[in-house]
């Protein structure tokens, strides 16, 4: 299975300081979890589309390609007025956010980052 995100890309963008990288990862995870909750907590398709678009952009920044594709699918479904399709993607979105968190935690264990808050 491919990595959940491209940590080398983060290093290229922000340098190799572990505290800085951990902060970027933490902020990303906070955003991703917040967006996932926002999508689950509303039936307003415009709100869902905006939230998914925001996640798609931040996922692209860290090279979380699968998460970006899922967020894109959610955004397209919301813009298309298809709430059932949005709901069918929620679990995949949550699982992919969890996969990013797992990778970030594994990097921490290897001493490549500080603890990533859940």
C-alpha positions as CSV (number, residue, x, y, z in Angstrom):
1,X,0.0,0.0,0.0
2,X,1.2,3.5,-0.8
3,X,2.0,6.0,2.0
4,X,-1.0,8.0,3.2
5,X,1.0,11.2,2.5
6,X,4.4,12.3,1.1
7,X,6.5,13.3,4.1
8,X,9.4,14.0,1.8
9,X,7.3,16.7,0.2
10,X,6.8,18.3,3.6
11,X,10.5,18.3,4.1
12,X,11.1,19.9,0.7
13,X,8.5,22.6,1.5
14,X,9.3,23.3,5.2
15,X,12.7,21.9,5.9
16,X,13.7,19.0,8.1
17,X,13.1,20.5,11.6
18,X,11.0,17.8,13.4
19,X,9.1,20.3,15.5
20,X,8.0,22.2,12.4
21,X,7.1,19.0,10.6
22,X,5.1,17.8,13.6
23,X,3.2,21.1,13.7
24,X,2.4,20.9,10.0
25,X,1.1,17.3,10.5
26,X,-0.8,18.3,13.6
27,X,-2.5,21.2,11.9
28,X,-3.3,19.1,8.8
29,X,-4.9,16.4,11.0
30,X,-6.9,19.0,13.0
31,X,-8.2,20.4,9.7
32,X,-8.9,17.0,8.2
33,X,-10.8,15.8,11.3
34,X,-12.7,19.1,11.5
35,X,-13.7,18.8,7.9
36,X,-14.8,15.2,8.3
37,X,-17.0,16.2,11.3
38,X,-18.4,19.2,9.4
39,X,-19.4,17.0,6.5
40,X,-21.0,14.4,8.8
41,X,-22.8,17.0,10.8
42,X,-24.7,18.8,8.0
43,X,-27.0,18.2,5.1
44,X,-26.2,21.6,3.6
45,X,-24.6,20.6,0.3
46,X,-22.9,24.0,-0.1
47,X,-21.2,23.7,3.2
48,X,-20.2,20.2,2.4
49,X,-18.7,21.3,-1.0
50,X,-16.7,24.1,0.7
51,X,-15.4,21.8,3.4
52,X,-14.4,19.1,1.0
53,X,-12.7,21.7,-1.3
54,X,-10.7,22.9,1.7
55,X,-9.6,19.4,2.6
56,X,-8.7,18.6,-1.1
57,X,-6.4,21.6,-1.1
58,X,-4.6,20.8,2.2
59,X,-4.4,17.2,1.2
60,X,-2.7,18.2,-2.0
61,X,-0.2,20.3,-0.1
62,X,1.1,17.4,1.9
63,X,0.8,14.9,-0.9
64,X,-2.1,12.9,0.6
65,X,-3.3,11.8,-2.8
66,X,-5.9,9.3,-1.9
67,X,-7.4,11.6,0.7
68,X,-7.4,14.4,-2.0
69,X,-9.3,12.1,-4.4
70,X,-11.9,11.2,-1.8
71,X,-12.4,14.9,-0.9
72,X,-12.7,15.7,-4.6
73,X,-15.4,13.0,-5.0
74,X,-17.3,14.4,-2.0
75,X,-17.0,18.0,-3.4
76,X,-18.3,16.9,-6.8
77,X,-21.2,14.9,-5.2
78,X,-22.2,17.9,-3.1
79,X,-22.0,20.3,-6.0
80,X,-24.1,17.8,-8.0
81,X,-26.8,17.8,-5.2
82,X,-26.2,14.1,-4.4
83,X,-26.4,13.9,-0.6
84,X,-26.6,10.0,-0.7
85,X,-23.3,9.9,-2.6
86,X,-21.7,12.2,0.0
87,X,-22.9,10.0,2.8
88,X,-21.6,6.9,1.0
89,X,-18.1,8.5,0.9
90,X,-18.0,9.5,4.6
91,X,-16.5,6.2,5.9
92,X,-13.8,6.3,3.2
93,X,-13.0,9.8,4.1
94,X,-12.7,9.0,7.8
95,X,-10.6,5.9,7.1
96,X,-8.2,7.9,5.0
97,X,-7.8,10.6,7.7
98,X,-7.1,7.8,10.1
99,X,-4.5,6.4,7.8
100,X,-2.7,9.8,7.6
101,X,-2.7,9.9,11.4
102,X,-1.3,6.4,11.6
103,X,1.6,7.3,9.3
104,X,2.3,10.5,11.2
105,X,2.4,8.5,14.5
106,X,4.7,5.9,13.0
107,X,7.1,8.7,11.9
108,X,7.0,9.9,15.5
109,X,7.9,6.4,16.8
110,X,10.8,6.4,14.4
111,X,12.0,9.7,15.9
112,X,11.1,11.6,12.8
113,X,8.4,13.8,14.5
114,X,7.0,14.6,17.9
115,X,3.7,13.2,19.0
116,X,0.7,13.9,16.7
117,X,-2.4,14.5,18.8
118,X,-5.4,12.3,18.0
